[in-house]
Amino acid sequence: RSLADLTDTEFSGKVVLITGASGGIGEAAALEFARRQAKVIMLVRSLERGKLARDRIWEKHPAADLHLVSADISLVKSVAAFCRGFSEPHIDILVNNAGIFGAPFELTKEGVESTLAANHLGHFVLTCMLLSKGQLSQGAKVILVTGAVYKRGNFEVSEWNNWTEESYKKMKAYSNSKLAVCLFALWLRSALRRLSSATAMVYAVHPGVVCTDIGRHVVRGCIAPCRPCLRCCMRCMMLSPRQGCKGILLRAADLETDSGKSGRYFNKCRSEPWHKPVLDSDLVTRCWDFSFKLVVQALGDSDDDVLNRLKKLRELPQDTLADLEEQN
């Protein structure tokens, strides 16, 4: 199926939450969902940029049902505060899209490497809280935006936050964050089965190399006279945001209800075998435990509700990955 195959009422009655919806793939996806009659909740860091994106969508589709909310996805405390006040009774489609690429070395004020924080940890907290509070609907579709570079990530999970300014490698940090996203998707497939229903699905989707503002750090790293040429080349050689959101829309519209097909990896719109080392239950658990450790570091003793909810999720029995290994 292509975007053109999706009907004008494809998502009628569905509630969609998209992170990073103030531009790029997130904004394009918000428009495509809204034009097909979904209620779209746009989660943005900057309300100012979010309002501009919302207005651009309304210009193209005045009937769009858009709702703007704010949280800094790179900060655990900000995401936790959002989740505490978020009262939407059910989310049918969750798109964890926000992220950064090529950023210089920086720790958040919670002590987490910024790329790992923005691409994985904030979404980890958001998704776990929605799941724990019963806000993911019975047939929810959870779409985690990742990248093919997950295969190059460091499988020694405990080293993901052990960077110094001298040792920092931008591409490696980005690969680590996308590996974390994939491992979380594999953990989530089991949790959804146990806490939502057998029809809830999770997918890891690589949208392709898309020309969005996520590449701003790459452009800034180029000498000033060459930046316009670089931007032009990026627009010519990369996918547009609308093309980039295609895989997300098609997974959200997927009619499959067999939870045995949950937890798959899609490169653009095609299902691809997982990189074999990822299908390791122990590795998935180590990733979850490491993520929880970072959450504890960020929150301290300031939010027992979040920590207790995450601890209960950790106690859920986990399915093996044998069925995915067979699909591979």
C-alpha positions as CSV (number, residue, x, y, z in Angstrom):
1,R,0.0,0.0,0.0
2,S,1.0,3.6,-0.6
3,L,-0.2,6.8,1.1
4,A,-2.5,7.3,-1.8
5,D,-4.2,3.9,-0.9
6,L,-5.2,5.1,2.5
7,T,-8.7,6.3,2.6
8,D,-9.9,9.7,3.7
9,T,-11.4,8.0,6.8
10,E,-8.6,5.6,7.4
11,F,-8.0,6.8,11.0
12,S,-11.5,8.1,11.8
13,G,-12.1,7.9,15.6
14,K,-8.4,7.1,16.3
15,V,-6.3,9.1,18.7
16,V,-2.7,9.6,17.6
17,L,0.2,10.9,19.8
18,I,3.3,12.0,17.9
19,T,6.5,13.2,19.5
20,G,8.7,15.8,17.7
21,A,5.7,17.1,15.8
22,S,6.9,20.6,15.3
23,G,8.7,19.9,12.1
24,G,10.1,17.2,9.7
25,I,8.7,13.7,9.8
26,G,6.6,14.5,12.9
27,E,4.8,17.4,11.3
28,A,4.3,15.5,8.0
29,A,2.9,12.5,9.8
30,A,0.5,14.8,11.9
31,L,-0.8,16.2,8.6
32,E,-1.3,12.8,7.0
33,F,-3.1,11.4,10.1
34,A,-5.3,14.5,10.5
35,R,-6.3,14.6,6.8
36,R,-7.6,11.0,7.4
37,Q,-9.8,12.1,10.3
38,A,-7.6,11.2,13.3
39,K,-7.4,13.2,16.4
40,V,-3.7,14.2,16.6
41,I,-1.9,15.2,19.7
42,M,1.3,17.0,18.8
43,L,3.9,16.6,21.6
44,V,6.6,19.3,21.1
45,R,9.4,20.8,23.1
46,S,8.8,24.4,21.9
47,L,5.3,25.6,22.0
48,E,6.3,28.4,19.7
49,R,7.5,26.1,17.0
50,G,4.6,23.8,17.7
51,K,2.1,26.5,17.0
52,L,3.8,27.4,13.7
53,A,3.6,23.7,12.7
54,R,0.0,23.5,13.7
55,D,-0.8,26.6,11.7
56,R,1.0,25.2,8.6
57,I,-1.2,22.0,8.9
58,W,-4.4,24.0,9.3
59,E,-3.5,26.0,6.2
60,K,-3.4,22.8,4.2
61,H,-6.2,21.0,6.0
62,P,-8.5,23.5,8.0
63,A,-10.6,20.6,9.4
64,A,-7.6,19.0,11.1
65,D,-8.2,17.9,14.7
66,L,-5.0,19.0,16.3
67,H,-4.0,19.3,20.0
68,L,-0.7,20.8,21.1
69,V,1.1,19.6,24.2
70,S,4.6,20.3,25.5
71,A,7.4,18.4,27.1
72,D,11.2,18.1,26.6
73,I,11.6,14.6,25.5
74,S,15.3,14.6,26.4
75,L,14.5,15.2,30.1
76,V,13.1,12.5,32.2
77,K,11.6,14.9,34.7
78,S,9.8,16.8,31.9
79,V,8.4,13.7,30.4
80,A,7.3,12.4,33.9
81,A,5.5,15.7,34.6
82,F,3.7,15.5,31.3
83,C,2.6,11.9,31.9
84,R,1.2,12.9,35.4
85,G,-1.0,15.6,33.9
86,F,-1.9,13.8,30.6
87,S,-5.5,12.7,30.9
88,E,-6.4,11.4,27.4
89,P,-8.1,8.1,28.3
90,H,-6.7,6.1,25.4
91,I,-4.1,6.4,22.7
92,D,-4.6,4.2,19.6
93,I,-1.4,5.1,17.8
94,L,1.8,6.2,19.5
95,V,4.6,7.5,17.2
96,N,7.9,8.0,19.1
97,N,9.5,10.2,16.5
98,A,11.5,13.0,18.2
99,G,15.2,12.8,18.0
100,I,18.6,14.4,17.3
101,F,21.5,13.5,15.1
102,G,25.1,14.7,14.9
103,A,25.0,16.8,18.0
104,P,28.2,17.8,19.7
105,F,29.0,16.1,23.1
106,E,26.7,17.3,25.8
107,L,25.2,15.8,28.9
108,T,21.6,16.8,29.9
109,K,21.2,18.5,33.3
110,E,20.2,15.0,34.4
111,G,23.6,13.6,33.4
112,V,22.6,11.6,30.3
113,E,24.3,11.9,26.9
114,S,22.0,14.1,24.9
115,T,21.5,11.9,21.9
116,L,20.7,8.8,24.0
117,A,18.3,11.0,26.1
118,A,16.4,12.5,23.2
119,N,16.2,9.4,21.0
120,H,15.6,6.8,23.6
121,L,15.3,7.6,27.2
122,G,12.5,10.1,27.1
123,H,10.4,7.8,24.9
124,F,11.2,4.9,27.2
125,V,9.6,6.8,30.1
126,L,6.7,8.1,28.0
127,T,5.8,4.7,26.6
128,C,6.1,2.9,29.9
129,M,4.0,5.5,31.7
130,L,1.2,5.3,29.1
131,L,1.3,1.5,29.3
132,S,1.3,1.4,33.1
133,K,-1.6,3.9,33.3
134,G,-3.7,1.9,30.9
135,Q,-3.7,4.7,28.3
136,L,-2.6,2.6,25.4
137,S,-5.8,1.1,23.8
138,Q,-6.5,-2.6,23.4
139,G,-5.5,-2.6,19.8
140,A,-2.8,0.1,20.0
141,K,-0.1,0.5,17.4
142,V,3.2,1.7,18.9
143,I,5.7,2.9,16.2
144,L,9.3,3.5,17.3
145,V,11.3,5.5,14.8
146,T,14.8,4.0,14.6
147,G,17.6,3.8,12.0
148,A,19.5,1.1,10.1
149,V,22.6,2.2,12.0
150,Y,21.3,0.3,15.0
151,K,23.4,-2.6,13.7
152,R,26.6,-0.5,14.5
153,G,25.6,0.2,18.1
154,N,27.7,-0.9,21.0
155,F,26.3,-4.1,22.4
156,E,28.0,-3.4,25.7
157,V,25.0,-1.5,27.0
158,S,26.6,-0.3,30.2
159,E,29.0,1.9,28.1
160,W,26.3,3.9,26.4
161,N,26.6,6.8,28.8
162,N,30.4,6.6,29.4
163,W,31.5,9.4,27.1
164,T,33.9,12.2,27.7
165,E,34.3,15.2,25.4
166,E,37.6,13.7,24.2
167,S,36.3,10.2,23.5
168,Y,32.9,11.2,22.1
169,K,32.0,10.0,18.6
170,K,28.8,11.5,17.2
171,M,27.9,8.6,14.9
172,K,28.6,5.9,17.5
173,A,26.4,7.7,20.0
174,Y,23.6,8.0,17.4
175,S,23.9,4.3,16.6
176,N,23.8,3.4,20.3
177,S,20.6,5.4,20.7
178,K,18.9,3.6,17.8
179,L,20.1,0.2,19.1
180,A,18.4,1.2,22.4
181,V,15.2,2.0,20.5
182,C,15.2,-1.4,18.8
183,L,15.9,-3.3,22.0
184,F,13.1,-1.4,23.8
185,A,10.7,-2.3,20.9
186,L,11.5,-6.0,21.5
187,W,10.8,-5.6,25.2
188,L,7.6,-3.8,24.5
189,R,6.1,-6.5,22.3
190,S,5.9,-8.8,25.4
191,A,4.6,-6.0,27.7
192,L,1.9,-5.0,25.3
193,R,0.6,-8.6,25.1
194,R,0.4,-8.8,28.9
195,L,-1.0,-5.3,29.7
196,S,-2.9,-4.3,26.6
197,S,-4.2,-7.2,24.5
198,A,-3.1,-9.7,21.9
199,T,-4.0,-7.3,19.2
200,A,-1.6,-4.5,20.3
201,M,1.4,-4.2,18.0
202,V,4.8,-2.5,18.2
203,Y,7.0,-1.9,15.2
204,A,10.5,-0.4,14.8
205,V,10.6,1.7,11.6
206,H,13.6,3.2,9.8
207,P,12.0,6.0,7.7
208,G,15.0,6.3,5.4
209,V,17.4,9.2,5.1
210,V,15.1,12.2,5.3
211,C,15.9,15.8,4.8
212,T,14.7,17.4,8.0
213,D,16.0,19.8,10.6
214,I,17.5,16.8,12.4
215,G,20.6,17.4,10.2
216,R,21.1,21.0,11.5
217,H,24.2,20.0,13.5
218,V,25.8,18.5,10.4
219,V,25.1,21.7,8.4
220,R,26.5,23.9,11.3
221,G,29.6,21.8,11.4
222,C,30.4,22.8,7.8
223,I,32.2,26.1,7.0
224,A,29.7,28.9,6.4
225,P,30.2,29.5,2.7
226,C,29.4,25.8,1.9
227,R,26.3,25.5,4.0
228,P,23.8,26.6,1.3
229,C,25.3,24.1,-1.1
230,L,25.1,21.3,1.5
231,R,21.5,22.1,2.2
232,C,20.7,22.0,-1.5
233,C,22.5,18.6,-1.9
234,M,20.6,17.2,1.1
235,R,17.2,18.3,-0.4
236,C,18.1,16.7,-3.7
237,M,19.5,13.4,-2.4
238,M,17.3,12.7,0.6
239,L,13.7,11.8,1.0
240,S,11.1,14.5,1.8
241,P,9.4,14.5,5.2
242,R,6.2,13.3,3.5
243,Q,8.1,10.4,1.9
244,G,9.8,9.7,5.2
245,C,6.5,9.4,7.1
246,K,5.1,6.8,4.7
247,G,6.4,3.8,6.7
248,I,4.9,5.2,9.9
249,L,1.5,5.7,8.3
250,L,1.4,2.3,6.7
251,R,2.3,0.6,10.0
252,A,-0.4,2.5,11.8
253,A,-2.9,1.5,9.2
254,D,-1.8,-2.1,9.2
255,L,-4.7,-4.5,9.6
256,E,-2.7,-7.2,11.1
257,T,-3.8,-8.3,14.5
258,D,-1.6,-11.3,15.1
259,S,0.7,-10.3,18.0
260,G,3.2,-12.9,16.7
261,K,4.0,-10.4,14.0
262,S,4.6,-7.6,16.5
263,G,8.1,-6.5,17.2
264,R,9.3,-6.5,13.6
265,Y,11.7,-4.1,12.0
266,F,10.8,-2.2,8.9
267,N,13.3,-0.4,6.6
268,K,11.1,2.3,5.1
269,C,8.0,0.3,4.2
270,R,9.5,-3.2,3.9
271,S,9.9,-5.8,6.6
272,E,13.5,-6.8,7.1
273,P,15.2,-9.5,9.2
274,W,16.6,-8.2,12.5
275,H,20.3,-8.0,12.8
276,K,20.8,-11.4,14.5
277,P,22.7,-10.3,17.6
278,V,19.7,-8.0,18.6
279,L,17.5,-11.1,19.1
280,D,19.0,-11.8,22.5
281,S,16.6,-11.8,25.5
282,D,19.4,-11.1,27.9
283,L,20.5,-8.1,25.9
284,V,16.9,-6.8,25.8
285,T,16.7,-7.1,29.6
286,R,20.1,-5.4,30.1
287,C,18.9,-2.5,27.9
288,W,15.7,-2.1,30.0
289,D,17.7,-2.3,33.3
290,F,20.2,0.3,32.1
291,S,17.4,2.6,31.0
292,F,15.8,2.3,34.4
293,K,19.1,3.1,36.1
294,L,19.3,6.3,34.1
295,V,15.7,7.2,35.1
296,V,16.6,6.6,38.7
297,Q,19.6,8.9,38.3
298,A,17.5,11.6,36.7
299,L,14.6,11.5,39.2
300,G,16.4,10.6,42.4
301,D,13.8,10.2,45.1
302,S,11.6,12.9,43.7
303,D,9.0,10.8,41.9
304,D,8.2,7.5,43.6
305,D,5.1,7.0,41.4
306,V,7.1,6.8,38.2
307,L,9.7,4.6,39.7
308,N,7.2,2.2,41.2
309,R,5.3,2.0,38.0
310,L,8.5,1.1,36.1
311,K,9.5,-1.5,38.7
312,K,6.2,-3.2,38.2
313,L,6.7,-3.3,34.5
314,R,10.2,-4.8,35.1
315,E,8.6,-7.7,37.0
316,L,6.4,-8.7,34.0
317,P,7.4,-12.1,32.6
318,Q,9.1,-11.7,29.2
319,D,8.4,-13.8,26.2
320,T,11.3,-15.4,24.3
321,L,12.3,-14.1,20.9
322,A,12.2,-17.5,19.3
323,D,9.3,-16.6,17.0
324,L,11.2,-13.6,15.7
325,E,14.2,-15.7,15.2
326,E,12.1,-18.0,13.1
327,Q,10.8,-15.1,11.0
328,N,14.4,-14.0,10.4
